[in-house]
Amino acid sequence: MTYVIAQPRVDVKDKACIEECPVDCVYEGQRSLYIHPDECVDWGACEPVCPVEAIFYEDDVPQEWKGYCQANVEFFDELGSPGGAAKLGLIERDHSLIAALPPQDLEG
């Protein structure tokens, strides 16, 4: 089990969860952040600092965002397990689920 970042996080630039993660498993895509399912140790430090309440324990992801569980896993299909997000920095792509979303209205 792992934590998952869902739709409310798309296009939000705040990176507090990256700074709070003790194992450096929160990776930055073009428009969203992703938690590596094999590197996450279920600490949960990321969840309370998310400014838009978009981080959920995998079993607790609301039904409307269940697709983000699979998107989170598939994002790492090409990357494998790099052993830490800091080594990679910004990854110039997103999972197709996120890439297909229109820009999110962050003001309302």
C-alpha positions in Angstrom: 0.0 0.0 0.0 1.0 3.6 -0.6 -0.2 7.1 -0.7 -1.7 8.5 -3.9 -1.9 12.1 -5.2 -5.3 12.8 -6.8 -6.9 15.4 -9.1 -7.0 18.4 -6.7 -3.1 18.5 -6.9 -3.0 18.9 -10.7 -1.5 22.3 -11.7 -0.8 23.3 -8.0 2.8 24.5 -7.7 3.1 24.1 -3.9 5.7 21.4 -3.1 5.4 21.1 0.7 4.8 17.3 0.4 8.2 16.9 -1.3 9.9 18.7 1.5 8.1 16.6 4.2 8.8 13.2 2.7 11.5 11.5 4.7 12.3 9.0 2.0 12.3 11.3 -1.1 9.6 9.4 -2.9 7.5 12.3 -4.2 8.4 12.9 -7.8 7.5 16.0 -9.8 5.9 15.6 -13.2 5.0 18.4 -15.6 1.6 19.2 -14.0 1.4 16.9 -11.0 3.3 15.1 -8.3 3.5 11.4 -8.0 4.4 9.1 -5.1 6.5 6.1 -6.0 4.6 3.1 -4.8 7.7 1.0 -4.1 9.7 3.7 -2.4 6.9 5.0 -0.1 7.2 3.7 3.4 3.6 4.8 4.4 5.0 7.4 6.8 2.2 9.8 5.9 4.1 13.1 6.5 3.0 14.3 3.1 -0.7 14.1 3.7 -1.3 16.8 6.3 0.9 19.4 4.5 -0.9 19.1 1.1 -2.5 22.6 0.6 -5.4 21.1 -1.5 -6.0 17.9 0.4 -5.2 15.7 -2.6 -3.1 13.0 -0.9 -4.8 9.9 0.3 -3.9 6.5 1.6 -4.5 4.1 -1.3 -7.5 2.5 0.3 -9.1 5.9 1.1 -9.0 7.5 -2.3 -12.5 8.9 -3.1 -14.3 6.9 -5.8 -14.2 9.8 -8.2 -10.4 9.7 -8.2 -9.8 5.9 -8.1 -8.1 6.2 -11.5 -5.3 8.1 -9.9 -4.2 5.0 -8.1 -3.3 3.3 -11.4 -2.0 6.5 -12.9 0.4 6.9 -9.9 1.8 3.3 -10.5 2.0 3.6 -14.3 3.9 6.9 -14.1 6.8 4.9 -12.9 6.7 2.2 -15.6 9.4 3.9 -17.6 11.4 5.3 -14.7 11.6 2.1 -12.6 12.8 2.9 -9.1 15.4 5.6 -9.3 15.9 5.6 -5.5 14.9 9.2 -4.8 13.2 12.1 -6.5 15.9 14.7 -5.8 18.3 12.9 -8.3 15.8 13.5 -11.1 14.2 16.9 -10.5 11.4 17.8 -12.8 10.3 14.9 -15.1 9.1 16.5 -18.3 5.9 14.4 -18.7 2.8 13.3 -16.9 0.6 10.2 -16.9 -1.9 10.4 -19.8 -4.8 10.8 -17.3 -3.3 14.0 -16.0 -1.9 15.2 -19.4 -5.5 15.0 -20.8 -7.0 17.3 -18.2 -7.7 20.9 -19.2 -5.8 23.4 -17.1 -7.2 23.5 -13.6 -9.1 26.6 -12.4 -7.0 27.4 -9.4 -8.9 30.5 -8.4 -12.3 29.2 -7.9 
